[in-house]
Amino acid sequence: MESTKLKDVITIQYVTPDNAVFTEKEGFLSLKFKTSDGEEKEYPRVKLQRNFPNETPEQFVSVLDKEDEEIAMIRDVSELGDAAAGMIRRELARRYFVFTIKKILYVNQKFGYSQWRVMTDEGEREFTVRDTYRNFRKIGTDRATVSDVDGNRYEISSLSGLDRASMKKIELYI
């Protein structure tokens, strides 16, 4: 039986200042990219996807085409120069926008859904979470995220920083 090595199956091309030029066109991120075999390709609209969003948000970022196929990988955003890094950071901030929960006003569980009213860094918000046990995630020892039915993400940057009443409302999910 012949052994297949991962490097023979998967080839990762990395974005560098020498092989890639990012531009912003009509509110979207575009890319001109020179592949490892020297072919120059232009992508009028690319998407960015963090591979390790909590651990390394600016490292190992996939650049995807309109069919969500990976074009290349960004090892570290800061290696691409100020202009490109700025565009990439703006796009990541837009794509991964997260409300920061400061206080939990109420959580009401009913029929597999929970209704939340919270105070965030953007003001008071009300949202619905489906299957709260699956959509509430503790990150490390002191952070948590929750995703609502519309795909919005909320973060509690410090569980220990919440007031006692807020903690009581979510202790079941921690």
C-alpha positions as CSV (number, residue, x, y, z in Angstrom):
1,M,0.0,0.0,0.0
2,E,1.4,3.3,-1.1
3,S,1.6,6.1,1.6
4,T,0.4,9.5,0.6
5,K,1.8,12.5,2.4
6,L,-0.3,15.6,3.2
7,K,2.1,17.9,1.3
8,D,1.4,15.8,-1.9
9,V,-2.4,16.3,-1.5
10,I,-2.7,19.9,-0.3
11,T,-0.7,22.9,-1.6
12,I,-1.1,26.1,0.3
13,Q,-0.1,29.3,-1.5
14,Y,0.7,32.2,0.8
15,V,0.0,35.8,0.1
16,T,3.1,38.0,0.2
17,P,3.8,41.6,-0.9
18,D,5.5,40.2,-3.9
19,N,2.7,38.1,-5.3
20,A,-0.5,40.0,-4.3
21,V,-2.1,43.4,-4.6
22,F,-5.3,44.1,-2.7
23,T,-7.6,47.0,-3.7
24,E,-11.0,48.2,-2.6
25,K,-13.5,48.5,-5.4
26,E,-17.1,49.5,-4.9
27,G,-17.0,48.5,-1.2
28,F,-15.5,45.1,-1.9
29,L,-12.0,43.7,-1.6
30,S,-10.3,42.7,-4.9
31,L,-7.1,40.8,-5.5
32,K,-4.5,40.5,-8.2
33,F,-2.5,37.3,-7.4
34,K,0.5,35.6,-9.0
35,T,0.3,31.9,-8.4
36,S,3.3,29.7,-7.5
37,D,3.5,28.6,-11.2
38,G,3.7,32.3,-12.3
39,E,0.1,32.7,-13.6
40,E,-1.4,36.1,-12.8
41,K,-5.1,36.0,-11.8
42,E,-7.5,38.8,-11.0
43,Y,-10.4,38.4,-8.5
44,P,-12.8,41.3,-8.5
45,R,-14.3,40.2,-5.2
46,V,-12.6,38.1,-2.5
47,K,-13.8,37.1,1.0
48,L,-11.6,36.7,4.1
49,Q,-12.0,33.9,6.6
50,R,-10.2,33.6,9.9
51,N,-9.0,30.0,10.4
52,F,-8.4,30.6,14.1
53,P,-10.6,33.6,14.9
54,N,-10.2,33.5,18.7
55,E,-6.6,32.4,19.0
56,T,-4.9,34.3,16.1
57,P,-7.4,36.7,14.4
58,E,-4.7,38.3,12.2
59,Q,-2.8,35.1,11.3
60,F,-3.7,32.3,8.9
61,V,-6.5,34.1,7.2
62,S,-7.9,32.4,4.1
63,V,-8.6,34.4,0.9
64,L,-11.6,32.9,-0.9
65,D,-13.1,33.5,-4.3
66,K,-16.8,34.0,-5.0
67,E,-17.4,30.2,-4.9
68,D,-15.7,30.1,-1.5
69,E,-12.7,28.3,-2.9
70,E,-9.4,29.1,-1.2
71,I,-7.1,31.2,-3.4
72,A,-4.3,31.6,-0.9
73,M,-3.5,32.1,2.8
74,I,-2.3,35.1,4.7
75,R,0.2,34.0,7.3
76,D,0.2,37.3,9.1
77,V,-1.7,40.5,8.1
78,S,1.1,42.7,9.4
79,E,3.6,41.2,6.9
80,L,1.7,42.7,3.9
81,G,2.5,46.4,4.4
82,D,0.4,49.2,5.8
83,A,-2.0,49.8,2.9
84,A,-2.9,46.1,2.3
85,A,-3.0,45.4,6.1
86,G,-5.4,48.4,6.5
87,M,-7.8,47.1,3.8
88,I,-7.7,43.5,5.2
89,R,-8.3,44.7,8.8
90,R,-11.3,46.8,7.7
91,E,-12.7,43.9,5.8
92,L,-12.2,41.5,8.7
93,A,-13.7,44.0,11.1
94,R,-16.8,44.3,8.9
95,R,-17.1,40.5,8.4
96,Y,-16.5,39.6,12.0
97,F,-18.4,42.5,13.6
98,V,-19.3,41.5,17.2
99,F,-21.4,43.3,19.7
100,T,-19.8,43.4,23.2
101,I,-22.3,42.6,26.0
102,K,-21.8,44.8,29.1
103,K,-24.9,43.7,31.0
104,I,-27.6,41.1,30.7
105,L,-31.1,42.5,31.4
106,Y,-33.0,39.2,30.9
107,V,-32.8,35.8,29.3
108,N,-36.1,33.9,28.9
109,Q,-36.0,30.3,27.7
110,K,-39.0,28.9,25.8
111,F,-39.6,26.0,23.4
112,G,-35.8,25.6,22.5
113,Y,-35.3,29.3,22.0
114,S,-34.1,32.0,24.4
115,Q,-35.0,35.7,24.2
116,W,-32.2,38.0,25.3
117,R,-32.2,41.7,26.2
118,V,-28.7,43.0,26.8
119,M,-26.8,46.2,27.1
120,T,-23.9,46.3,24.6
121,D,-21.2,48.7,23.5
122,E,-23.7,49.8,20.8
123,G,-26.7,50.3,23.2
124,E,-29.6,48.1,24.3
125,R,-30.3,45.0,22.0
126,E,-32.9,42.3,22.0
127,F,-32.3,39.1,20.1
128,T,-33.3,35.4,19.9
129,V,-31.0,32.4,20.3
130,R,-32.0,29.0,19.0
131,D,-30.7,26.1,21.1
132,T,-28.8,28.2,23.6
133,Y,-26.6,25.4,24.8
134,R,-25.1,25.0,21.3
135,N,-24.9,28.8,20.4
136,F,-23.4,29.9,23.7
137,R,-19.7,29.2,23.8
138,K,-17.2,29.7,26.5
139,I,-13.8,30.7,25.2
140,G,-10.9,30.2,27.6
141,T,-11.6,30.8,31.2
142,D,-13.2,34.3,31.1
143,R,-14.8,35.0,27.7
144,A,-17.9,33.8,25.9
145,T,-19.8,34.3,22.7
146,V,-23.4,33.8,21.7
147,S,-24.9,33.8,18.2
148,D,-28.5,34.7,17.5
149,V,-30.9,33.3,14.9
150,D,-29.9,36.1,12.4
151,G,-26.2,35.2,12.5
152,N,-25.2,38.2,14.7
153,R,-22.5,37.5,17.2
154,Y,-22.2,38.8,20.7
155,E,-19.2,38.6,23.0
156,I,-18.8,38.8,26.7
157,S,-15.2,39.8,26.9
158,S,-15.0,39.2,30.7
159,L,-17.4,36.9,32.4
160,S,-15.9,37.9,35.8
161,G,-16.5,41.5,34.9
162,L,-20.3,41.0,34.6
163,D,-22.4,42.1,37.6
164,R,-23.9,39.3,39.8
165,A,-27.4,39.7,38.3
166,S,-26.1,39.2,34.8
167,M,-24.1,36.2,35.7
168,K,-27.1,34.5,37.4
169,K,-29.0,34.8,34.1
170,I,-26.4,32.9,32.1
171,E,-24.9,30.5,34.7
172,L,-26.9,27.7,33.3
173,Y,-25.1,27.9,30.0
174,I,-21.5,28.3,31.3
